[in-house]
Amino acid sequence: MDGPVVLELTGSPLALAMPGVCANCGAVADERLVVRKAFLRTPSDDRSYHVIGAASVPFCGDCRRRHLAEVRKVSLTERVWMAFHSFSMIAAALNAAAALFCAVTFSPKVLRGGLVDLLIFGGLTGFFAMISYLMAKVAWRETEHRAVPPSTDVTGAFDFSDDRADTFDGERYVYTLRHAGFAEALAALNRDRAWSPKSPEAKRASRWRWVAIAAFVTFGVVMMAWDFIDWLRH
């Protein structure tokens, strides 16, 4: 009987041992597809950011072709426009304009001038161009999540969560698998990665969390007592 089957495994999705069967239909797999997903993280300071998870998943040739026919590809023009959703890309464009302005405006003067003019205006143009390049790289990275295409019917057979690990845990992900045969083979190959709250690793991580909490509380109490004693002295 087919899934969905839910597995919780430790380690990165890219580190999983994969069976030689298709994750979508269970046939013999002779292809791999990199399944990517974007996740929004919001730390305690409320500054949200995106991370992208990836897994190299086996599929048969037919399923791979189906996926390639269904997936929506992002053109270069669309990707560049996505980058402008980051303020860094606007900064990159402004610095590129400044570099172009320096190159066009001062090049005649530089050609008629001497080495000093060449060094000054050449360096200025290069400086703005370098800042533009670095800002564009930052913008490209910051907007990478926008370019991750939605899952197709094929790649939707292998779904995974963001890292669910607690403090002092290693990486841990939840996988939702459509095909029960693939899920069974995956679980067998990664038996040593199966996570349980009763496992020695989980218990050890839990103990370390309590030690950290106790150390933090103890430090706070000591500092309060020190302040109180200092207040009594004065």
N, C-alpha and C positions, 0 to 999 in steps of 0.2 A: 504494500500500500504506500502511495506517495505521501509526502510531507503535508504541511511544513513540519520540520524537525528543528528544535532549538538546541544548540550546543553552546556551552560557555567554556572557552579555552584560553589558556595563558599564552603570552608571547604575541608578537606582531603577526598580522594576517599574511604578510609576505614571508614569514618564517615557517608557515604551516607546511607539513608534508602533504602533498596532494595525490589523490588516487588517479589511476589511469582511466577514469570513466567521466562522461560528460555530466556536469553539474545540473544541466537542464533536463536531459532525456534519459541518462543512464547508459547511453551507448559508449563504445570504445572512444576515448578522447585522443585526438591527435593534434590538437591545437590548444593554445593558451590565449586568454584575453585578460588584460589588466582591467579589473573592475575598480573604479575610483568613486569615492563618495566624499562630499564636503560636510563638515560638521561645525556648528557654531558653539563656541565655548564662551561662557561668561564667568570669569573668576569672581572672587569675593569683592574686588574693587570695582566691579561693574563695567570694566573695560572689555568689551566682547571682541573676539577675533575668530577667524576660521582656521580649521586644520583640514587637511585632505588625507584620507586613508586610502590604501590601495591593497589589492590582493591579486595574485596571478592565478587565475582559475582555469581549470581544464574544460574544454568543450569539444564536441565533435565538429567535423567540417561543416555539416549541414546547419547546425545551430550557430556556428560562427558566421556563416554567410547570412543567415537570417538577421543576426544582430547588426552586421555591417549595412544591411539594407534598411534597417529600422532606425539606427542611431542618427541623431541630428548632429551633423558636423558643424563646428564653429569656423567661419571663414576668418581670414587674417584681418579684414576690415572690421568685422564684428568684435574680434579679440582686442584690437586697438581701441575701439570705442568703449569696450568694457573697462579698459585700463583707466579711462578718464573718469571713472567713478571714484578713483582715488585722488586725493589732493596732491599726492606726490607726482602724478602725471601732469597735473596743471603746472606744478613747479618745474617739471622737466621741459614742458613746452615753452615756458617763459625763459628759461635758461638757454634753450635752443634758439629762441628768437634773439636773445642778447648776443649769442655767439655769431649768428648770421649777420646781425647789425654791425658788429665789430668787423667781421670779415669784409662786408660790402663797403662800409663807410670808410674804413681806414686803409684798405688795401692799396688804393692809389698813392696815398701819402707814404705808406711803408715802402712801396716800390721805388719812389723817388728819394726816400730818406736813406738813412744809414742802418748799420747793424743794431744800434740801440732801439730805433723805432721798430724794427722787425722783432726784436726780442720782447718789447713791451706789448705790442698789439697782437703779436703771435701768441704770446703767453696768455693774454687776456682772452683771446678767442678760444684757445685750448682749455682754459679754466672753465669758462661757461659751458663748453661742449662736454667736458668731463662731468660737471655737476648734472647736466641734462641727462647724460647716459646713466649715472648712478641713480638719479631720481626715477628714471624710466624703469630700471630694474626693480626698484622697490615697489613701484606701482604695479608692475606685472605680477610680482609675488603677492601683493596685497589683494589683487583681484582674481587670482588664479581660481578661486572657488566658483566664480561666475562662469567660468569656461568648462566646468565639469558637466558633461551632458547627463540628462536624466537616464535612469536605467531603462533598458529595453525589456521586452517580455523574456528574452533569453537571459540577460545578465541579472534580471530580478530573481532568478532561481537561486542566486548566491547573495544574500544580504548580510550585512554586518553592522554592528553598532560602533560608536566611538569608544575609546578606551574607558573602561568602567573601573579601573583599578583605584583603590583607596591609597592613602599615604602608606609608604613602606611596602606596598604591593608592587609586583612587576606589572607589565601590560596585561590587560585582560579584556576580551571582546566576546560579545554574544553574536552567534551566527544563526540566521534563520534560513533553512535550506528546504527547497521545494521537493527535491527528489529524495525519497527515503533511502534508496540504494546508495546514492552518492553520500548521504549523511552518515550511513553506517560505515562505509569505507573510510570516510574522512575521520570519524571518531576512532576507528581501529588504528589508523596510521598515527594518530596524535593522542594515543591513550595517556601518555605521560604528561600531556598538557591539559587534561580535563580538570576543571576547577571545581572545588567544593569548599563551602565555609568550614567544613570539618577537616580539611586537608592540613598536613603539618605546615605547609607554607602559609596558608591563611591564618592559622593559629599563631604562628610566629610573627606575622605582620600585625596581628591584633595586639599581641603583647607589646610590641615596639610602639604602637600607637598609644597604649596606656602609659608606657614609660615616658613618652614625650609629653603627654598631658600632665602627668604627675610632676615632671621636671618644670614645666611651664608654670603650674600652680605654685610649686615650691618657690620658684624664683620670684613670683609675684608677692607671695607672703613675706619672703625675706626682705624684699625691697620696701614693702609697706612697714614692716617692723623697724627697719633701719631708719626710715623717715620719721617714724613715731619717736624713736629713741633720740634722734637728732633734734626733734621738736621739743622734747622734754629737757634736753640740755640747754636749750636757749630760752 
